[in-house]
Amino acid sequence: MRSEMSRINAGAIARWWRNLDRVTLSCVGILIGLGYILMLAASPAVASRIGASRDMFIFKQVAFLTLAGLIVLITSTLSRSAVRNLAIFGGIIALGATAMTLVHGMEIKGARRWISLPLMSVQPSEFLKPCFAVVTAWLLASRRRIVLRGNIAFPGMLLAFIGFGAILALLKSQPDIGMLSVITMVFMTQLFVDGLRLYWVTLCVASMVGAFGMAYIAFPHVRSRVQRFLHPDVGDHYQIDTALRAFGNGGLTGRGPGEGRVKDMLPDAHADFVFAVAGEEYGLLLCVGIIVVFGTIVIRTLLKAMREDDPFIIIATSGLVTGFGLQAFVNMGSTLHLIPTKGMTLPFISYGGSSAMSVALTMGMVLALTRHQVGPSKVVQAANAPLHPTTFQDAPLIEGRRS
């Protein structure tokens, strides 16, 4: 009896499972599992400190991560054209919602980035990252495939820059320099992969350096963070010093589950500094393991992109995984004081509904785009095809065995 998941089963679920990158999906599952574990460790102390129920963050994050897992699975089943359409419509909605934050958004620490909903607050700019990466890839790839009347090439590059300019203006107005930096790096990476000439790449890098200098002058919170990073004797270093002490306390194997102390002292132990909680309670081994999981996702996706022939797939997956990897690097790097601090979550591990769902959308799109596109007819034909006639009839006879 043939199993439903056998190689000759032409069912939709079986085809999806056979053609999916199961290693990347397993890594996503590991990160979601670590998110549950570290939220159990970090959030009760934070909730008690603000006067809320000890289980408030846990229950919310369980719901967020469950929804995130469903988003990954559902999005990974989409066709490549469906991923493109989802990114276009999702990008339009996210762009409009981001613009709405400037008028009706919640102001937290001087920034308007969130829209208040009955059960949670949403940061629309989080969803701009995956949608922008896919739409940009489609625009850049289309300029080679679509020719308008009069043999005029489709202005994909121009439209991509217009979209980036709109996002730049909105994020600067919130302000959200960290998100803008990540989206800029994603855009520059996609332009480079698309074949941008070296002198244009140099000009783009110089422009980014100039923009950072302008942000340093224009935004006091950016200047404060940079100065605190460069000059340890300037400003308040409480959170960084506490996080570094937590890594030292954890050592190689950690103090043990629930035995950490950093979560009792850090206001953002469940969010921006959850990596420090992992280091103190589970030690260097778990921290290295987390880095390996993130690295596996990034490197494996890039290797798959290198084997693709479709420019849309190559550019889209490169942009998606660049944003994913940069977000992880910024969180872990700032916790370890390798870069200036920036309020950015660790994908699937830090607390946050908007972050969990946007990262889930990112990884679902990556899995969908890197999935082998095999139609059901081909599977059936391969299963029912007779053996090639040369298999036995034309095989060389062994001398002495001819009848």
N, C-alpha and C positions, 0 to 999 in steps of 0.2 A: 504494500500500500504506500502510495506516495504521500509524503507529508505536505501540509499546506504551505510550509515555508521552504519546500524543496526548490531546486534550481529551475525546474520546469513548470513551476506554478506561475501562471500569468496574472494572479490577483494583484490589485493595486498595492495592498499593504506589503505583500511579499516583494514586489518590484522595488518599492520604496526602501525596504530593509536591505535588499541585496545591493542597491546602488548607493546607499548612504555611506558617508565617512563615519564609521562606527567608532573609530578612535577619538575623533574630535567630539562626537556626541558623548562618549564616556567621560572625557575630560570636563565637559560642561556639567555632567551629572556629579562628578567629584566636587566641582566648585560649589554647586548648589548644596550638596551634602555638608561641605565645610561651612557654608553660610548658616545652615541650621545649627551646627555645633557651636560655632563661635558666637552666634547670637544668644544661645543659651548661656554662654559664659560671660558675655560682656554687657548685655542689656539690663538685667535685673537691677544692678547697682545704679545705673544711669537713671532708670525709671524711678527708683526710690528717692534718688537725690532731687528730682524735680517734683516729687509729691504725687506721682502717678502709681498705678498698680504695677507691681513687679513684673507681671506677665504681659504688660501692654505691648511692648515692642516685639516680644516673642510671637504673640498671636498675630500681630500685623505682618511680621516678616514671614511667618509660615504661609499666610495667605498670598503675600507678594511673590515668594519663591515658587509656590505651587502654580500660580498663574504664569510666572515666568517659564516654568518647565513646559506648560501647555503651549505657550507661545512659540517656544523653540520647536516643539514637535509639529505643531500645525503649520508653521511657516516653512519648515523643512520639506513639507510635502508639495509646496507650490512649484509650478513650472517657472522657467526663467522669465517668460513674458508676464506671468502673474506677479513675480517679485518686482519687476520694473513698474507695473501698474500700481502695485501697493505703495512703492516708494514715491511715485508721482503724487498720488492722492494723499498719502500720509504726510509728505513734505509740504503740500499746500496747507493742510490743516495745522501742522506744527508751526509753520511760518506765521499763519494768522493768529494762532494762540500765543505765540511768542510776542507778536506785536500787541496783543491784548494785555499782556502783563504790564506794559508800560502805562496803561490806563487803569486797569482794574486789578493789577497784581498785588500780592502781599509783599510788603516791604520788610525784609529781614536783614539786619546789619547793613543798612544803607543800600541794598540792592533789591530790585523788583524782578524776581525770576519765577515766582510761583503763582499758580491760580488755585484758590481755595475751593475744594469740593466737599460734599457732606462727610465722606469717610476719610479723605486724605487730601493732601495738597500735591499738585502736579507741576513739574517743571517741564514745560513744552520743549525747551531747547535741547533736552536730552534726546528727543526723538528726531531732531534735525540731523544728528550725526549719521545714523544709518541711511536715512532717506536721501540726504544730500549726496552721500557717497555713491549710491546706486544711480540717482538721477544724473549726476555728473558723468559717471561712466557711460550711461546711455547717450548723453549729449556728445561726449568726445568720440565715442565709437560711431555715432550716426553721421558725423561729418565726413566720414570716409565712404559710407554706404548710400547716403541720400544725396541726390543731385536735383536741385531746383531748376525751374525753367531758365533757359539761357545758359545752361551748363555751369550754374552757380552752385558751389558746394554749400551744404547745410551749415549754418553758422553755429555749430555746436560749441566751439570754444568761446565765442562771444556770449552765448546764452549762459554757459557755465560761470563765466566771470560776473555776469549780471546777477545771477543767483547768489554767488558768493558775496558780492557787494551788498545785497539786501540783508543777508545774514550778518555780515560785519557791522552794518549800521545798527541793527536791532540789538546785537549782543554788546556793542559798545555803549548803547544807551541804557542797558539794564543796571549797572555794567556787569559783565561776566567775562573777564579777560582769560580765565583758564579755559572755559569752553571754546572761546574764540581761538585760542592758541591751538587747541586740539583739532578743530575743524580746519584751520589754516594749514596745519601739518598734513592732514588727510588730503586736502586739495592739492598741495604742492607735491605730495607723493604720487597722486594720480596723474598730474601733469607730467611728472618725470617718467612714470611708467608708460604714458602715452607717447613718449618720444620727444619731449620738449628739448630744444637745443641747449647745450651746456651753458652758453652765455646767458640765456634766459633763466636757467636754473640759478646761476650765480646772482642775477639781478633779483630774483625772487627771494633768495636767502638774505641778500643785503636789505631788501625791503622789510623782511621780517625783523631783522636786527633794528632797523630804524623805527619800526612800529613799536617794538618793545621799549626802545628808548623814549618814545613819546608817551607810552603808557606809564613808564617810570616817572616822568615829569608830571603828567596830567592827573594820575590817580594816587592819592595818598596811601591807600591800603597796599598798592603794589610796591610803592617806594618803601613802606615800612617793612614788608616781608623780605624784600631784597636786602635792605640794610641789616635786618636781624640775621639773615643768612650769612652775609659777608662779615659782620662784626658781632661776635658772640657777646660783647659787653654792652650792646645797644638794645634797648627794649626788653620786652617780656619773652623769655624763652621757656616758660613753665611747661608747656605741653611737649615741646621737643625734648627737653631735658628729662621729663618723666618717661616719655616713650623710649628714649635711649637707655634709661636706667632699667626699664622693663626687659629689654633685650638682654642686658647684662645679667639680670636676675634669672632669666630663663635658661641661660647656658645652652648645652647641647640638647638635652632632652626635656627641659622645662620643669616648672615647679609642680605640675600636675593639674588635671582638670579642676577648675573652681578655686585653685590656690593662688591665683594671681592677685596683685594689689593695684595694678595700674588702672583697672576699671573703676576702682573706688575713688580715683583722683582726677581722671581725665573727663572733661565734659563730653567729648566726642569719641569715647572709647568704643562705642558700638558702630560708629560711622567712619569718620576720616582716619581714626587711629586703631581700627580693629586689627591691623597687622601687628601692632605692638602687643595686643592681648594674645594673639597667636604665639608670638615670640616668647612671652613670659610663661604662659601656661603649658605650651607644647614644645618650646625650644627651637633651636636652629634647624633641626631635622624637618619639622613641619614647614618652617619658613622656606627652606630650600625646596621642599616638595611643592609648595604653592607656586614658586617661581618656575619650577620644571613644568607644571601643568599649563601655566600661561604660555611658556615658551613652546611647548608642544603644539598648542593650538595655533600659535602665530606661524611657526616654522612649517608645520604640516600644510596649512592653508596656502602659504606662499609657494611651497613646492608643487602643490596641486595646480595653482594658477600658472606656474611655468610650463605645465604640460597641456594647457588649453590653447586652442587656436582662435577662439572668439575674442576679439579685443574687449567687448563689453564685459565678459566674464573676468578677464585678466584685470582690467582696471577696477571693476566693482569689488572683487574679492580683496584686491590689494588695499583699496581705501577702507573697506570694512574692518579688516584685520589690523590695519594701522591704527585706526581709532580705538579699537579694543585693546591692543597692546600698549598704546600710549597712556590710556586711562589707568591701566594696571601699574605701569612704570611710574607715573606721576604720584599715585597714592603711596606705593611702597618707597619710592625715592624720597618723598617729602617726610614720611615717617622715620626713615633712617637718616634724615638731614643731609641727603645727597644733593637735593635741590631745594629752593625756597618752598615753604609750605603753601599748599593750595587745597582748598576744600573740594576734593574729588574722591568719589567712592571707589572702593576696590570691587570690580565686577563680580556680582553674585554673592559676595561675602559681606560687604558693608550693608548697613541698614538703609533702606530707601526704596519706595515703590516705583518712582519714575525711573530711577537708575536700573533696577532689576528688570523692568519690562523693556526698556530701550535696549539694554545689553542682550536680553533674550531675543528681541527682534533682530539685532545685529547677527547673532549666532545662527538664528533660524535662516536668515538670508544667506549666510555663508554656506550652511549645509545644503540649502536648496540649489545654490549656484554651482557648487562643486559636486553635486550629485550626478552620477552618470545618467544621461538622458537616453534611456532605452525604451522604445515603444512596446506595447503589448504584442503587436503583430510579430515583431522580431523575435520575441521570446517564444511565442507559439511556433513560429517557423523553425527556430533552432531546436525546439524540443521534438518536433515531428519529422525533421529532415532525415532522410535515409542515409545510411553510411555511404561514403564515397565509393564508387565502384572499384577504384584502384586499391581499396583497403585489403581485399583478399584476392580478387580475381587476378590482378596484375602483379601480385607479389612474386618475387623471384623464387623459383623452386630450388630446393636443395637437391644436389645431384645424388642420384641413387634412390630417391623417393618418388620419382615419376612413375605413375602406374601404367 
